[in-house]
């Protein structure tokens, strides 16, 4: 697909502010899906419920929004004509993996540590994907500020997880959200491409949730075959809001990635995630264990990384050749 010039009418600072808010929603989603997985005793079922509820919301939205249906036809025609590769519509698989990891380990790690573990993968994937130009904004140069900001984010991750290394928490529990972070960068890039082609964020979000739901339902059924059925569904309605939050997050990312690029969108989203996750663990802890100082310090350092990565980048005028 051809690179397109990012919108100059939408200010970068506002895009970053919206990304911070979206990140806060993801941290809240992690707490909700983690708690649902804990109540059910089955992270696979929790993830499928979260994605499935989001898909129902989007089906209703498509029924009343002609622009979304027109977008689906554009995507179908682009796939048939070869303008859009099939793997561009598979971003939902990465989203499914993130939600699955929330249901499996978020309650064990705590929202703050879970979120910090996502940062490393998201940062690395953002750098790589911006460099190769997979996002709808095309290739973006690796400026010193962006590289330094990404490096600070990785240091923040190591600091945040240092208290848990060698402890009772298994390594795989921290590796799972790390891999989910890698997938998030790719998901943001390909969903942004689909959004541009479809001319509809609703279309891109629907495709994302359709693919993710199919993946998670298949995994859930396989898990049922080996581990049996989960516990009865809990009655608290707030435990089923993860899908609605995910709809907003995916749609907003599909819009914002064209303005910010994959790396800066990822870092700004992460800052919102970390601040909210830290507040949730401090004010509404999911376990009796306190929040280590290293997690607090790593969270604050990751926020600094976002500011460093955006220095000069928002002021710098790009030529068409750089994009």
N, C-alpha and C positions, 0 to 999 in steps of 0.2 A: 504494500500500500504506500502511497505517496505521503511525505511529510507535509503537515499543514502549519501555517504560522499561528502561534498562540494569540488569543484575543488580547487586544491592547485596550479595550474599553472597560475591562473588569480589573480593578486594582489588585496587585499582588498581596498587599497587606490584608485585604478583605478575604481573599481566597485562603490565606494562611489562617485567619481567624476562624473561618468556617471549618477548615481542616482540624483545628484544635477542638472545636465543638464535636465534630464527628468522632475524633479520637476519644473524647469523654464518653460518647455513646458506646463505643466498642468496649471500653473498660466496664461499663455497666452491663453490657451484654455478656462479657466474660463472667461477671459475678452471677448473673441470672442463669446462664447455661451451666455454669459449674455447680450451682446449688441444685438445679433440676437434675443433673446427672447424679449428684450425691443422693437426692431423695429417691430417685428411681433405682439407684444401684447399677446404672447402665448408661455410660456416656454416649453409646451409639444411639440409643433411643432418644436421649435428650437432644442430640444434634439433629436427628431426623425430624423431631417435633419442631425445633426452632426453624429449620429451613422450610419445612412443609407449611408452617403457619405463615411464613413470609410469602410463599408461593400463592397461597389462597388470597392474601391481601392484594398481590399483584394481578391475579386473575380478575378480581373485581375491578381494579383500576383499569385494566385493559378493556373491560367490557364497556366502560363509560368514556374512554379516551381514544378517539379515532387516530390521533397522532401515533400512539403506541402501536396500533395495529398496522398502520402504514409503515412504521419502522420495521416491523417483523417481515413485511413483504420485501422491503429493500434488502434486509439481511439475507433472506432466502434467495433473492435474485443474485446478490453478490456472491454467495456461496456457489450457486450453480454456474455463474460466469467466471469463477476463478479469481474475482477481484478480492475476495476475502478468504483466507485460508481457514480450514475447519478448526484448527486449534485456537483461533481467536475467539471462538464462541465457547471455549471450555474453561473460561476463568472461574466458573462456578465450582469446578473441582477443587481449586485452591481454597475458595471460600468454605467449601464443605470440610476440608481438612482443618482449617482454623477453628470452625465451630466444633468439630469432633474433638480437637485437642482441648478446647474449653471444657467440654463435658467430661473429658477423661482426667485432666490434671489441674484445672484452674483452682478447684477447691482444695487440692492437696498443696499446691505451691503458694496459694494466696494470690489475689489479683495483681498486686504490685510486682511480685517476682515473675509471675506468668507473663505480664505485659513487658517487663524489661527483657525477658528472654526472646520475645518476639522482635525486639528492636534490632538485634544484631543481624538476623536474617533479612529484615526489611531494609536495613541500611545498605547491606552488601548488594542486594538485588536492585535497589534503587540506583546505585552507582553504575552497575553493569548495564541495566536496561536503558538508562539515560544515554550512556555512551554509545550503545549500538542503535539507539533511536527506535525502540519498539513502541514507545508511547505515541499518542496522537500529535504531540508537539514536535516530533522528530528528534534528531540528535542534539544533545546539549553538552557543551564542553565541560571537562572536569577542571573547573576553576579551583585555585588554591583554597578559597574559603569553603567550597563544598567538600573537598577532600579532607580538609582539617576538621570540618564539622562532623563528617562521617567517622573519622578517627576518634574524635571525642565521644561520639555515641557508643562506639565499640568499647572504649575504656570504661564508660559508664556501666555498660552491661557487665563487664568483668568485675567491677567494684560491687555492683548490686548483688551478684550471685555468689560472691566470695564467702559469705557467711554460711551458705548452704553446701559448698563443696566439701566433700568428705563427711557430710552429715547423714541423717537418716533418709533424706530425699534421694531417690535413685537418679542416676544420670539421664536415663531415658525420659524421665518426667520433665527435665529441663531441655533436652534435645528436641522434644516434640514441638513446643512452641517456637523454638529456633527455626525448625523446618517450615512451620506455618508462616513465620515472618518472611522467609524466602519466597513462599508462594504468594504472599500478599502483594509484593511489589509487581510480580508478573500479572496477578489478577487486576490490579489497578491499571496497568498498561494496556492489556488487551481489552478490558471493558471500556476504557476510554476510546480505543479505536472503533469498537462496535458502536458506541454512542455517537461518534462523529458520522459514521456511515449511515446509521439509522436515523440520524437527526432527532433522536429521542432518548433521553436518559431512562425513561420507563421501559423502553424496549431492551436496552442493555441490561437493566436490572432484572427484568423478567427472565431473559435468557440465562443470566447468572444463577438465579434461584431455581430455574427448571433443571439445569444440569446438576447443580449441587444437590437438589432434592433426590434426583434419580440415583446419584452416587451413594448418598447416605441411606436411602431406603434399602438398596441392595446390600450395603455393609451391615445394616441393622438386621436384616433377615438372615444373613449368614451368621451373624453373632448369636441370634436367637437359636439357630440350629445347634450350636455348640454349647452355649451358656444358659439357655432357657430364657423365659420371659422376665421382663423387669418387674419391679414392685408396682403396686397400683399407682395411678396418676395422683399427684397431690392436688389439693383443692384450691390453693392460693393462685389467683389469677395472674399476679405479677411474674410468676415463674414461666409464663408463656408469652412474655413480651419480647423475647430475644429476636424473633423473626421480624417483628415490626421495626425494631432498632436497626437490624441488618438491612432492611429495605432502604431506609434513609441513608445509611452509611454507603452502601454500594452506589446508589443513585448520585449522591453528592460527589463521591470520588470520581465517577465517570465524567462529571462535569468539570471538576477542579483540576484533574491531572493535565489537561491541555494547557492550563495557565501556569501551573507550578512546575511541571515535570515530575517524574516518578520519585526521584530522591527527595526533593523538598516537600512534596506532598506526604511522603512516608514519614519524614522527620517531624513535620508539624502535627500529623495525626498521632504519632507516637508521643509527642509532648502532651497532647490532650489526654491520651490513654494513661500515661504515667502519673500525671497530676491527679486525675480522678481515681485511678487505682490505688494510689497511696492514701488518698483521703478515705476511700472505702475501707481499706485495711486498718487505718487508724481509728476511724469513727464507728465502723460497723464490721468488726473482724469476723471472719468466717471460722476461725480456729482460736484456741486458747493461747497459742504462741504469739508473742509480740512481734512487731516489725523491727528487724535489725537496723542499726544505724547505717550499715553499708547499703541497704536497700533504699533508705531515704536519701543518702548521699548520691547514689547512682542515679536515682530518679531526677534529682535537681541538676546533676551534671548533664543528663540527657536533654533536659530543657535548654541548657546553655548551648548544647550542640546545634539545636535548631536555629538559635540566633546567629551563631557563627556561620552556619551553612548558608544563611540568607544574606550575609553581608556583601554589598556591592552587586550581588547577582540580580537583585530587584532593580538596581539603578542602571545596569549595563544595557546598552542598546545592542541588539544582535542584528547581524546581517542575514540575509536569506541563505548565504552559503554556510553559516554556522549551524543553521537548523536543518 
